[in-house]
């Protein structure tokens, strides 16, 4: 599976992640165990989903180590996507 990836490192609950996309894509904000499940292609829990309008802002739900994965799985006719991911003031 091909995906764009950003390791956000340790983050506090309530911090906000902003993702800017060049095309429609799936955006998944996940903790470390769920990111491992995502990479393994098994059930995982995430915040986000299909993003049709950029930018999107997602709040970190709990303190811990966080990851963002962006892919176009299941999205028809989507060209290559690029993204900018950053933590912004809440």
MIMAR-639410 format. One line per 5 residues: number of its first residue (from 1); for each residue x, y, z of N, C-alpha, C. Coordinates in steps of 0.2 Angstrom, whole numbers, plus 2048, in hexadecimal, padded with zeros to 3 digits. Atoms other than C-alpha are relative to their C-alpha. Example, Ala and Ser with C-alpha at 12.3 -4.5 7.8 and 13.67 -1.06 7.14 Angstrom:
2
1) 804:7FA:800:83E:7EA:827:804:806:800 | 7FC:7FA:7FF:844:7FB:824:7FC:805:803 .
% end
This chain:
90
1) 804:7FA:800:800:800:800:804:806:800 | 7FD:7FA:801:806:811:7FB:7FD:806:804 | 803:7FA:7FC:803:820:807:806:805:802 | 7FB:7FB:7FD:80B:830:80D:7FF:800:807 | 800:801:7F9:810:830:81F:804:806:803 .
6) 7FD:7FB:7FC:814:83D:82C:800:7FD:807 | 7FF:802:7F9:81B:838:83E:7FF:806:804 | 801:7FA:7FC:814:845:849:804:800:807 | 7FD:800:7FA:81D:83F:858:7FC:800:806 | 804:7FF:7FA:817:841:86A:7FC:806:800 .
11) 805:7FA:800:808:84D:86B:7FB:7FF:805 | 805:7FF:7FA:7FC:853:878:7F9:800:7FD | 807:800:802:7E9:850:877:7FE:808:7FF | 802:7F9:802:7E1:860:86F:804:803:7FB | 7FC:7FD:805:7EF:864:864:7FD:7FF:7F9 .
16) 804:801:806:7E9:867:852:805:7FF:7FA | 7FC:801:806:7F1:860:842:7FC:802:7FA | 803:7FE:806:7ED:868:832:804:7FD:7FA | 7FD:803:806:7EF:85F:821:7FD:803:7FA | 802:7FD:807:7EF:867:810:801:7FC:7FB .
21) 7FF:805:806:7EC:85C:801:7FF:803:7F9 | 801:7FE:807:7ED:85E:7EE:7FB:7FD:7FD | 805:804:803:7E0:852:7EB:7FC:7FC:805 | 804:803:7FB:7D2:848:7F3:804:7FA:803 | 7FC:805:7FD:7DA:83B:7FF:7FD:7FE:807 .
26) 802:802:7F9:7D7:831:80F:806:802:804 | 7FC:7FD:7FB:7DF:839:81E:7FF:7FC:806 | 801:804:7FA:7E2:82E:82D:805:802:806 | 7FC:7FE:7FA:7E8:835:83E:800:7FA:805 | 800:806:7FC:7EE:826:848:805:800:806 .
31) 7FB:801:7FB:7F7:821:858:805:7FA:7FD | 7FB:805:802:806:815:857:7FD:7F9:7FF | 803:807:801:7FC:804:859:7FC:800:7FA | 805:800:806:7EF:809:84C:804:801:7FA | 7FC:7FF:806:7FC:80F:840:804:7F9:7FE .
36) 7FD:807:802:805:7FE:841:7FA:7FB:7FD | 805:804:803:7F4:7F6:83E:7FE:802:7F8 | 801:7FD:806:7F1:802:82F:805:7FD:7FB | 7FB:802:805:802:7FD:827:7FF:7F8:7FF | 801:808:801:7FE:7EA:82A:7F9:7FF:7FC .
41) 806:801:804:7ED:7ED:821:7FB:7FD:804 | 806:803:7FB:7E2:7E8:830:7FC:806:803 | 804:7FB:7FD:7D5:7F1:839:804:805:805 | 7FD:7FB:7FC:7DA:801:841:7FB:806:801 | 805:7FB:7FE:7D2:810:849:804:807:7FF .
46) 7FD:7FA:802:7D6:822:843:7FB:806:801 | 804:7FA:801:7D0:834:843:801:802:7F9 | 800:7FD:807:7CC:83B:832:7FB:7FC:7FB | 804:803:805:7C6:833:822:801:803:7F9 | 7FF:7FD:807:7C3:838:810:800:808:800 .
51) 800:7F9:800:7C8:84A:80E:7FF:803:7F9 | 802:7FD:807:7C0:853:7FF:802:808:7FF | 7FE:7F9:800:7C4:865:804:806:801:805 | 7FA:7FE:7FD:7D5:86B:80A:800:807:802 | 7FD:805:7FB:7DB:86F:817:7FB:7FD:805 .
56) 804:803:7FA:7D4:864:825:804:801:806 | 7FD:800:7FA:7D8:866:837:7FD:7FB:804 | 802:806:7FC:7D8:857:843:803:802:807 | 7FD:800:7F9:7DA:858:856:802:7FA:802 | 7FD:806:7FD:7E5:84C:85E:7FC:7FE:806 .
61) 805:802:7FB:7D9:842:869:803:7FE:807 | 7FD:801:7F9:7E5:83C:877:808:801:7FF | 7F9:7FF:800:7F7:83F:87C:803:7F9:7FE | 7FC:806:802:804:833:874:803:801:7FA | 7FD:7FF:806:80D:830:864:7FB:7FF:7FA .
66) 805:7FF:806:803:834:854:804:800:7F9 | 7FE:801:806:805:830:842:7FA:802:7FB | 805:7FE:805:7FC:837:832:802:7FC:7FA | 7FF:804:806:7FA:82B:823:7FB:803:7FB | 805:7FD:806:7F2:832:812:801:7FB:7FA .
71) 800:805:806:7ED:826:804:7FA:802:7FC | 806:800:804:7E1:825:7F6:7FC:7FA:7FF | 803:806:800:7DB:814:7F9:7F8:801:7FF | 807:800:801:7C9:812:7F2:7FD:806:7FD | 802:7FA:803:7C8:823:7EA:802:800:7F9 .
76) 7FF:801:807:7C5:822:7D8:802:807:7FC | 7FE:7FA:805:7CE:82E:7CB:804:805:804 | 7FC:7FB:7FD:7D9:836:7D8:807:7FF:7FD | 7F9:800:802:7EA:83B:7D1:805:800:806 | 7FB:800:7FA:7FA:83B:7DC:7FE:805:804 .
81) 802:7FB:7FB:7F7:844:7EC:807:802:803 | 7FA:7FE:7FC:804:84F:7F5:7FC:803:806 | 803:7FD:7FA:801:856:807:805:803:804 | 7FC:7FC:7FB:808:862:814:7FC:7FE:806 | 803:802:7F9:805:85C:826:804:804:805 .
86) 7FC:7FD:7FA:809:867:835:7FB:801:806 | 804:7FF:7FA:803:86A:847:800:808:800 | 801:7F9:800:7FB:87B:848:7FD:802:807 | 803:7FE:7FA:7F5:886:857:7F8:7FE:800 | 807:802:800:7E4:880:85D:7FB:806:800 .
% end
